[in-house]
């Protein structure tokens, strides 16, 4: 964070980053709770996640109002302007992470009404990876650590790989047992939501890189999710 | 748009909104082309959509760099500040619309390798609704028409309803014929992508409301998509 002679300005920037970290921590725990609701088949917890998203939305409004007020009042230049613009963008990314966690919560409720299917076991593993990405992103944010942010950015590929293998497993599972189609469809979307949360964590990592170094990362992120192109055949050939 | 004594400032705001409309128009035609690629089973066109997304990303960078430069140079207050902050946010929304259109393009390639499934016919209808939402949103943006923006915001419910009925149709279809599972899964995600594009159009409509009237719409948007909670049973009961 840039240093200023005016102490109050530093206090305001500090308040902005504290709100962002608070928002990010909340989004991370929303994801954790949603996945817990799946593992424990706990629909009450899942509904709490759905309701809990409003807190993230409220924080987002607080961040944005405060950032816009700072833009108007402080008329910042250069590094300060970057910090405040980045805060606006990061709050939007975290808000989406919250939306995805909320959707996982909703789908957990539906999953709990259907028979248990085996591929569900991949979800907590994928979520643990993504939670670590969020945590490290927030750490990189408070410490202005561009190298740490870049590391997060590269690690998202693991999440994509896990998602790709789960996607194929789910399709095969559905083909073998039509009764699994409803729960597996929800698992497909849950896995996709978690994969998207990983993408938003890398977007935040890019914004940290931009805030600290003044430019967006040049190279394209390695992208491991090719499922949009995937064709999975019915096991045992044509039926 | 606010009027200024300084002609150059007005020119800059005009340039900003022109870039936004150009970006939005491109996103709309990317969606149209992706859906065309599905209907005509044209993988070459689908690949063009995938490649074409880079143009939207480049425009986004142009909008953002220009908006941040204006914030630094013009130190805007009140209405001008809102216009510039809204441009930053709208460019982010359009960039995501572009990402979803690109994903539809990718999935069109996969769809073309699988047998044709009947529910594909619902996609162009859903896309036509969403394209109209994008078009009207862009019209509301250039004319500063908050009422028109609010109308878009309410109309997204139709898209959600279409998505919900397609979601159920696809699940039933998969249960009846396991060979349709791969194409129907891609259709599920295509439909979800189009539904999400509708959500982003309503987000832009909210931002227009904010720019023109100085505050975000108070009430929550009517939400018609309940598929996250959906449980669809195997036709003819347990198998």
Interface residues (C-beta under 8 A of the other chain):
Chain A: X61 X68 X71 X72 X75 X76 X77 X78 X81 X82 X85 X88 X89 X92 X103 X106 X107 X109 X110 X113 X114 X171 X174 X175 X178 X179 X181 X182 X185 X186 X188 X189 X192 X216 X228 X229 X230 X231 X232 X233 X234 X238 X239
Chain B: X61 X68 X71 X72 X75 X76 X77 X78 X81 X82 X85 X88 X89 X92 X103 X106 X107 X109 X110 X113 X114 X171 X174 X175 X178 X179 X181 X182 X185 X186 X188 X189 X192 X216 X228 X229 X230 X231 X232 X233 X234 X238 X239
